[in-house]
Amino acid sequence: MTTPIRRRRSDRRAQAPTSGALRVGVDIGGSKVAVLVVSADDRVLARRSVPAASAEPDEAIAQIASVIRDAVTEAGATLDDVAAVGLGVPGRVDTASGDVAFAVNLGWQHLPLGRRLEAALGVPCRVENDVRAAAVGLHRDGRYSRVDDLIFLGIGTGISAGVVLEGRLHRGVRGLAGEIGHVVLDPDGAPCACGLRGCFETIAAGAGIARAARAAVDAGEATTLAAIPEPTAADVFSAAEAGDAVATRLVDAAAEAIARIIHELVLAYDVELIVIGGGISRAGAPLLERIRAGLARIAAPSAFAAELLGETDVRLAAADHDIGTWGAIALLDPVSKEVVAREAVG
């Protein structure tokens, strides 16, 4: 077993690019930090993933810098070989300074992430909201390159949407366009981290689904989830596929909420394509079938809704796409930077 691994690492070192040619993409999520290292011609040289970054700024910077260094070492290179690092962060980002104004699900406020990582690594760093970065990555991706009006709906620990309109990233005047996770669907629902109640996130995000599962168990409902000390969203989806009634109810509620939000996104932005990514997309075809059934229910009484939704391609992101880290890398691509820059002057 050791021989093939040594060969792969040796191959990486032999293929490592000349100084300053590597690009590193970092996807900072609520549950993990993922890093992808690629060559100038987009060959994947290394992948790394570690548990979520600390809410304490100094610890978070040290953790992120450490996993970047480890990934670059795994690629058979050094930081001198890195041209730049792109980072996607779930929160409000000042893209000019690289500062994170706030990241609710990470517990960060006023963190100069880009500048501190540049100081720690000695490499230029570009910071963007994670879902907006993913949308830029989709626009760059050959599978979607002919689509100039698209939305990436990222559903993981939290929920947000990245919007590309007429080939331009749409941030909005405060950089908050697409924060659809905090649309209130149930004013009497569960409290949300943003301070409101019944937000879309509380129903369909991974953390919201897990919290609802724990509440059902605590209420004494008959469910196989009671045998799991801390059921996750993945556990809920698995239980639903096995026929558990409580899990099925929670998954159906999440899918219905996603369908409703997709309808509202199409009404607001009139896009051609919506790609659903994030951790929830790993639920695969059964989830997509539920979402499409929800869209069909919305369309049934309305010819207008039926026309809009019938002309919108709704997909799940490919499981092997590394969409967050590739999106962060796309921020460093000259063509993608043009897509981003046009928003600033558009």
Rosetta blueprint (number, residue, H / E / L):
1 M L
2 T H
3 T H
4 P H
5 I H
6 R H
7 R H
8 R H
9 R H
10 S H
11 D H
12 R H
13 R H
14 A H
15 Q H
16 A L
17 P L
18 T L
19 S L
20 G L
21 A L
22 L E
23 R E
24 V E
25 G E
26 V E
27 D E
28 I E
29 G L
30 G L
31 S L
32 K E
33 V E
34 A E
35 V E
36 L E
37 V E
38 V E
39 S L
40 A L
41 D L
42 D L
43 R L
44 V E
45 L E
46 A E
47 R E
48 R E
49 S E
50 V E
51 P E
52 A L
53 A L
54 S L
55 A L
56 E L
57 P H
58 D H
59 E H
60 A H
61 I H
62 A H
63 Q H
64 I H
65 A H
66 S H
67 V H
68 I H
69 R H
70 D H
71 A H
72 V H
73 T H
74 E H
75 A L
76 G L
77 A L
78 T L
79 L H
80 D H
81 D H
82 V E
83 A E
84 A E
85 V E
86 G E
87 L E
88 G E
89 V E
90 P L
91 G L
92 R E
93 V E
94 D E
95 T L
96 A L
97 S L
98 G L
99 D E
100 V E
101 A E
102 F E
103 A E
104 V L
105 N L
106 L L
107 G L
108 W E
109 Q E
110 H E
111 L E
112 P L
113 L H
114 G H
115 R H
116 R H
117 L H
118 E H
119 A H
120 A H
121 L H
122 G L
123 V L
124 P L
125 C E
126 R E
127 V E
128 E E
129 N E
130 D H
131 V H
132 R H
133 A H
134 A H
135 A H
136 V H
137 G H
138 L H
139 H H
140 R H
141 D L
142 G H
143 R H
144 Y H
145 S L
146 R L
147 V L
148 D L
149 D L
150 L E
151 I E
152 F E
153 L E
154 G E
155 I E
156 G L
157 T L
158 G L
159 I E
160 S E
161 A E
162 G E
163 V E
164 V E
165 L E
166 E L
167 G L
168 R E
169 L E
170 H E
171 R L
172 G L
173 V L
174 R L
175 G L
176 L L
177 A L
178 G L
179 E L
180 I H
181 G H
182 H H
183 V L
184 V E
185 L L
186 D L
187 P L
188 D L
189 G L
190 A L
191 P E
192 C L
193 A L
194 C L
195 G L
196 L L
197 R E
198 G L
199 C E
200 F H
201 E H
202 T H
203 I H
204 A H
205 A L
206 G H
207 A H
208 G H
209 I H
210 A H
211 R H
212 A H
213 A H
214 R H
215 A H
216 A H
217 V H
218 D H
219 A L
220 G L
221 E L
222 A L
223 T L
224 T H
225 L H
226 A H
227 A H
228 I L
229 P L
230 E L
231 P L
232 T L
233 A H
234 A H
235 D H
236 V H
237 F H
238 S H
239 A H
240 A H
241 E H
242 A L
243 G L
244 D L
245 A H
246 V H
247 A H
248 T H
249 R H
250 L H
251 V H
252 D H
253 A H
254 A H
255 A H
256 E H
257 A H
258 I H
259 A H
260 R H
261 I H
262 I H
263 H H
264 E H
265 L H
266 V H
267 L H
268 A H
269 Y H
270 D L
271 V L
272 E L
273 L E
274 I E
275 V E
276 I E
277 G E
278 G L
279 G H
280 I H
281 S H
282 R H
283 A H
284 G L
285 A H
286 P H
287 L H
288 L H
289 E H
290 R H
291 I H
292 R H
293 A H
294 G H
295 L H
296 A H
297 R H
298 I H
299 A H
300 A L
301 P L
302 S L
303 A H
304 F H
305 A H
306 A H
307 E H
308 L H
309 L H
310 G H
311 E L
312 T L
313 D E
314 V E
315 R E
316 L E
317 A L
318 A L
319 A L
320 D L
321 H L
322 D L
323 I H
324 G H
325 T H
326 W H
327 G H
328 A H
329 I H
330 A H
331 L L
332 L L
333 D L
334 P H
335 V H
336 S H
337 K H
338 E H
339 V H
340 V H
341 A H
342 R H
343 E H
344 A H
345 V H
346 G L
